[in-house]
Amino acid sequence: MTKRNILAELDPFFHPRSLALIGASSREGKVGRRFMDAFLEAGFQKLYPVNLRESEILGVKAYPTVTDIPDHVDLVLILTPPAAVMGTIKECVAKGVKGIVINTAGFGEGGEEGKELEREMARIAREGGARIVGPNCIGIYCPSSGLPFLWSQGMESGSVGVVSQSGSLADHLTLIATRSGVKFSKAISSGNECDLTAVDFLEYLGEDPDTEIIVSYLEGIKDGGRFNQLAREISKKKPIIAWKCGASEAGARAAASHTGALAGAVPIWDGVLRGAGIISVKSLEEILDCLYAFYFQPLPAGRRVAIITGPGGPAVGTTDACLELGLEVPRLSEDTKEMLRKAMPPAGTSAENPIDLSLATVVAPDIYGEVIRILGREGNIDMLLVIGSGGEQFQSVIKEAARDIRKPLATAVIMYLESFIQDYTSLMESGIPIYPDPVRAARALAKLADYAEFRRRS
Amino acid sequence: MTKRNILAELDPFFHPRSLALIGASSREGKVGRRFMDAFLEAGFQKLYPVNLRESEILGVKAYPTVTDIPDHVDLVLILTPPAAVMGTIKECVAKGVKGIVINTAGFGEGGEEGKELEREMARIAREGGARIVGPNCIGIYCPSSGLPFLWSQGMESGSVGVVSQSGSLADHLTLIATRSGVKFSKAISSGNECDLTAVDFLEYLGEDPDTEIIVSYLEGIKDGGRFNQLAREISKKKPIIAWKCGASEAGARAAASHTGALAGAVPIWDGVLRGAGIISVKSLEEILDCLYAFYFQPLPAGRRVAIITGPGGPAVGTTDACLELGLEVPRLSEDTKEMLRKAMPPAGTSAENPIDLSLATVVAPDIYGEVIRILGREGNIDMLLVIGSGGEQFQSVIKEAARDIRKPLATAVIMYLESFIQDYTSLMESGIPIYPDPVRAARALAKLADYAEFRRRS
């Protein structure tokens, strides 16, 4: 089998020198205006708005059709009404465009007639040497090339690649994670996939040297065999965090009307995902929780967690959760326990794992730092889960101690919802994942351990 | 069996006419100061600080010992060091105190010696006609009597009763829920339970006419048979949301060092909880998620959910989640679909369940209102799960429409974390539970449906 050069093949979508925005608009409230604002904000250089009635949009010269543009056009983003899409594709092909992204909805997700149109669109594009992303998608976010999504994801490049069959999910995921200091290499909203599919983009992200972690939201996959084989290979070098939906009968109904995708049965998918080493999650919240752990922390050498807590209550339930998730909460060596006893006040504390530092930590959060360093050296422990009541002092102690250890560390803070947000930002920015509930921290660590084990076995 | 009059028996703990704070202090950073501040802020009337060295604390006359107080004392809260506790109990008994709350830690959770001391404390109290809560607890929160916990829970009375073996959990739970508009009848931190146990307080809350919903955090239960029987009876009239921890070997180790409790095996407990109709949860976050649904919404007539969404992606995964949780996402009647089609724009929407209102809702959130009212009348639907992108208009539309229906409704908002908090407060205050992820909303609705089914069967 000749190796497909996927990076070269999809390059026009990620590194276009010029881009035409077909259906750009200066009118507030129109999606064409929203995209204009986004591209101007992102500072994309060779931007050509296309609009039949406007000759200038927000200070940028506009053209009536793509063929009127006096320059080569690498990529187009089509925002026109459904009825105009087919004609526009033909013009793009005539112009020699290589990449076509179709934002317009109202095709395959509406039924068989729309599916037939999609097949025709794909045929025309491919015969003309172009490829299509979409329809019914929000396009491609590639900060290094100045390609934005719809809102304020930021244009700093990072190591996370996203491929999502839902545009709103891709948009929200990148927005929320950006606020927590995560940076993205590329994000693709693949929509109805009349031509290029999530599996193509998975292959691209697998090869892409800028992408170290892959996040994927999938409803239905057209080529399950290729997905499975690719995912197995990619997982050996990069983690894939995936939410596979639409596996139930009603879920499949929703997926069909959402992106026109064919889903598949739950048990089959669960097996495929596990076998391929995929980090399988079941909600957007869980995608983010996992992403923070994989983005900010190293992989653990094993499954043994030390739970370190100030407030006593949460440690018990967190221990239960760890064990249910297949982690171990082992006893500590006598040397470590001796060191812990010296570091902690005598009353109300416990040097057994889970390690209870007691409410003394509220006035003296320094204790956390010393205990983290001791457990960083304990041979029986692979990961640390630190539970606190928050506060600025707590944060700076954790940040400092985390620098001295080489094991994954996650924090959970039990506190008012309001103040949580601030702590969250500050610790995350220092590369320490923080969760509003210790059970969520335990789940994220368990995913790290599961994947580390897959990597050791493969 | 003579029926125990639990309300009268425990009355001194909830409606004391006078209270002595033994170990009160004016020194900042001392727990005795924190409690003084809390009682003064709560406006508790007959408060007697006890301190050997201070004759006045924050403007309130203090006494060297409880026996020096020239008034009858109903309830005492002991904050003294462990070594002074036994003597203080004897003085309380001599004074004719009926209720003793021991905040001091360092007894049964430390080992056998502490457990022996606890048995002695309980014996002395009971022979003297008093009962003990604790040691190692934060006491009792009863807003109608002016009894505060440690922080700013607020002193407005409501219908939720809490019994928790963890003080920090009781404190955090009541604090966070208060911020979301939930109000409490009583909350008890039962600690090491040398005398009165969580089961006693469960019985109390079951009989208490002010309590309509019970929330419980449990590590170990001393009398499993009585717990089981009581829970079964209470669940027939009031929901019990319970987090039972410490069921794993390491969890039991944590529980032993935390409150000295004996836990028990996981599968046994799972069966007990289910059989007793208890709403079993596995984290503080899940307690809160459930509480909001039970507090703000009625019980559903069945398990059939309508999912109504603006952003398309989340509906598919939410549908999967509902089905995995044993809910149904049924097809709608032709009449309802016809009405829905009239209420929605034609392109990009779906009148099938899950109902996709499309991104049109971003500019025209009114669509949500009409669709909610239509599904409020659909005979095939018992509950509504509404997913949106937030915003003020979205909120007011939901609030208004929710008034017109008689079915449980939960909302989930997919948006920036920062802006979530505000939406959260505003909708919650109007009695509409809102979740940051639709899968969490689905879980809460599933618990409502499970409990409603238990009530129909029993």
Contacts between the chains, C-beta under 8 A, distances in Angstrom:
chain1	res1	chain2	res2	distance
A	29	B	363	6.2
A	82	B	347	7.4
A	105	B	347	6.5
A	105	B	348	4.4
A	105	B	358	7.7
A	106	B	347	4.8
A	106	B	348	6.2
A	109	B	348	7.6
A	136	B	348	7.8
A	164	B	313	7.4
A	165	B	313	7.8
A	166	B	311	7.9
A	166	B	312	6.1
A	166	B	313	2.7
A	166	B	314	7.7
A	166	B	316	7.6
A	167	B	312	7.6
A	167	B	313	7.3
A	168	B	311	3.6
A	168	B	312	5.9
A	168	B	313	4.8
A	168	B	314	7.4
A	168	B	359	7.4
A	168	B	389	7.8
A	168	B	414	7.0
A	169	B	311	7.6
A	169	B	313	3.7
A	169	B	314	6.9
A	169	B	414	8.0
A	172	B	311	7.5
A	172	B	414	5.1
A	172	B	415	7.0
A	175	B	416	6.3
A	176	B	416	6.5
A	176	B	417	6.0
A	179	B	416	6.7
A	179	B	417	6.5
A	179	B	418	7.3
A	217	B	313	6.7
A	219	B	316	5.4
A	243	B	317	6.4
A	245	B	316	4.2
A	245	B	317	4.1
A	245	B	319	7.9
A	245	B	320	5.4
A	246	B	316	4.7
A	246	B	317	7.9
A	246	B	319	7.8
A	246	B	320	6.8
A	247	B	320	5.9
A	248	B	319	6.4
A	248	B	320	5.0
A	248	B	323	4.3
A	248	B	324	7.5
A	249	B	323	7.8
A	250	B	319	4.9
A	250	B	322	7.7
A	250	B	323	6.1
A	250	B	329	4.0
A	250	B	353	7.3
A	250	B	354	7.5
A	251	B	316	5.5
A	251	B	317	7.5
A	251	B	319	4.2
A	251	B	320	4.2
A	251	B	323	6.9
A	253	B	319	7.7
A	253	B	352	6.1
A	253	B	354	7.9
A	254	B	307	7.8
A	254	B	315	5.0
A	254	B	316	4.5
A	254	B	319	4.8
A	254	B	350	7.9
A	254	B	352	7.9
A	254	B	354	4.6
A	254	B	356	7.6
A	255	B	316	4.9
A	257	B	350	4.0
A	257	B	352	6.1
A	257	B	356	6.2
A	258	B	312	4.7
A	258	B	313	7.1
A	258	B	315	6.7
A	258	B	316	5.8
A	258	B	350	7.7
A	258	B	356	6.6
A	259	B	312	7.7
A	266	B	320	7.8
A	282	B	317	7.1
A	282	B	320	7.7
A	282	B	321	6.7
A	282	B	439	6.5
A	283	B	317	6.5
A	283	B	321	7.3
A	283	B	437	5.2
A	283	B	438	7.7
A	283	B	439	3.8
A	283	B	440	7.6
A	284	B	314	7.0
A	284	B	317	7.8
A	284	B	414	6.8
A	284	B	437	5.9
A	284	B	439	8.0
A	285	B	436	6.8
A	285	B	437	4.0
A	285	B	439	7.1
A	285	B	440	7.2
A	286	B	439	8.0
A	307	B	254	7.8
A	311	B	166	7.9
A	311	B	168	3.6
A	311	B	169	7.6
A	311	B	172	7.5
A	312	B	166	6.1
A	312	B	167	7.6
A	312	B	168	6.0
A	312	B	258	4.6
A	312	B	259	7.7
A	313	B	164	7.4
A	313	B	165	7.8
A	313	B	166	2.7
A	313	B	167	7.2
A	313	B	168	4.8
A	313	B	169	3.7
A	313	B	217	6.7
A	313	B	258	7.1
A	314	B	166	7.7
A	314	B	168	7.4
A	314	B	169	6.9
A	314	B	284	7.0
A	315	B	254	5.0
A	315	B	258	6.7
A	316	B	166	7.6
A	316	B	219	5.4
A	316	B	245	4.2
A	316	B	246	4.7
A	316	B	251	5.5
A	316	B	254	4.5
A	316	B	255	4.9
A	316	B	258	5.8
A	317	B	243	6.4
A	317	B	245	4.1
A	317	B	246	7.9
A	317	B	251	7.5
A	317	B	282	7.1
A	317	B	283	6.5
A	317	B	284	7.8
A	319	B	245	7.9
A	319	B	246	7.7
A	319	B	248	6.3
A	319	B	250	4.8
A	319	B	251	4.2
A	319	B	253	7.7
A	319	B	254	4.8
A	320	B	245	5.4
A	320	B	246	6.8
A	320	B	247	5.9
A	320	B	248	4.9
A	320	B	251	4.2
A	320	B	266	7.7
A	320	B	282	7.7
A	321	B	282	6.7
A	321	B	283	7.3
A	322	B	250	7.7
A	323	B	248	4.3
A	323	B	249	7.7
A	323	B	250	6.1
A	323	B	251	6.8
A	324	B	248	7.4
A	324	B	266	8.0
A	329	B	250	4.0
A	347	B	82	7.4
A	347	B	105	6.5
A	347	B	106	4.8
A	348	B	105	4.3
A	348	B	106	6.1
A	348	B	109	7.5
A	348	B	136	7.8
A	350	B	254	8.0
A	350	B	257	4.0
A	350	B	258	7.7
A	352	B	253	6.1
A	352	B	254	7.9
A	352	B	257	6.0
A	353	B	250	7.2
A	353	B	253	8.0
A	354	B	250	7.5
A	354	B	253	7.9
A	354	B	254	4.6
A	356	B	254	7.6
A	356	B	257	6.2
A	356	B	258	6.5
A	358	B	105	7.6
A	359	B	168	7.4
A	363	B	29	6.2
A	389	B	168	7.8
A	414	B	168	7.0
A	414	B	169	8.0
A	414	B	172	5.2
A	414	B	284	6.8
A	415	B	172	7.0
A	416	B	175	6.4
A	416	B	176	6.4
A	416	B	179	6.6
A	417	B	176	6.0
A	417	B	179	6.5
A	417	B	421	6.4
A	417	B	424	7.6
A	418	B	179	7.2
A	418	B	421	6.2
A	421	B	417	6.2
A	421	B	418	6.3
A	421	B	421	6.8
A	424	B	417	7.6
A	436	B	285	6.7
A	437	B	283	5.2
A	437	B	284	5.9
A	437	B	285	4.1
A	438	B	283	7.7
A	439	B	282	6.4
A	439	B	283	3.8
A	439	B	284	8.0
A	439	B	285	7.1
A	439	B	286	8.0
A	440	B	283	7.5
A	440	B	285	7.2
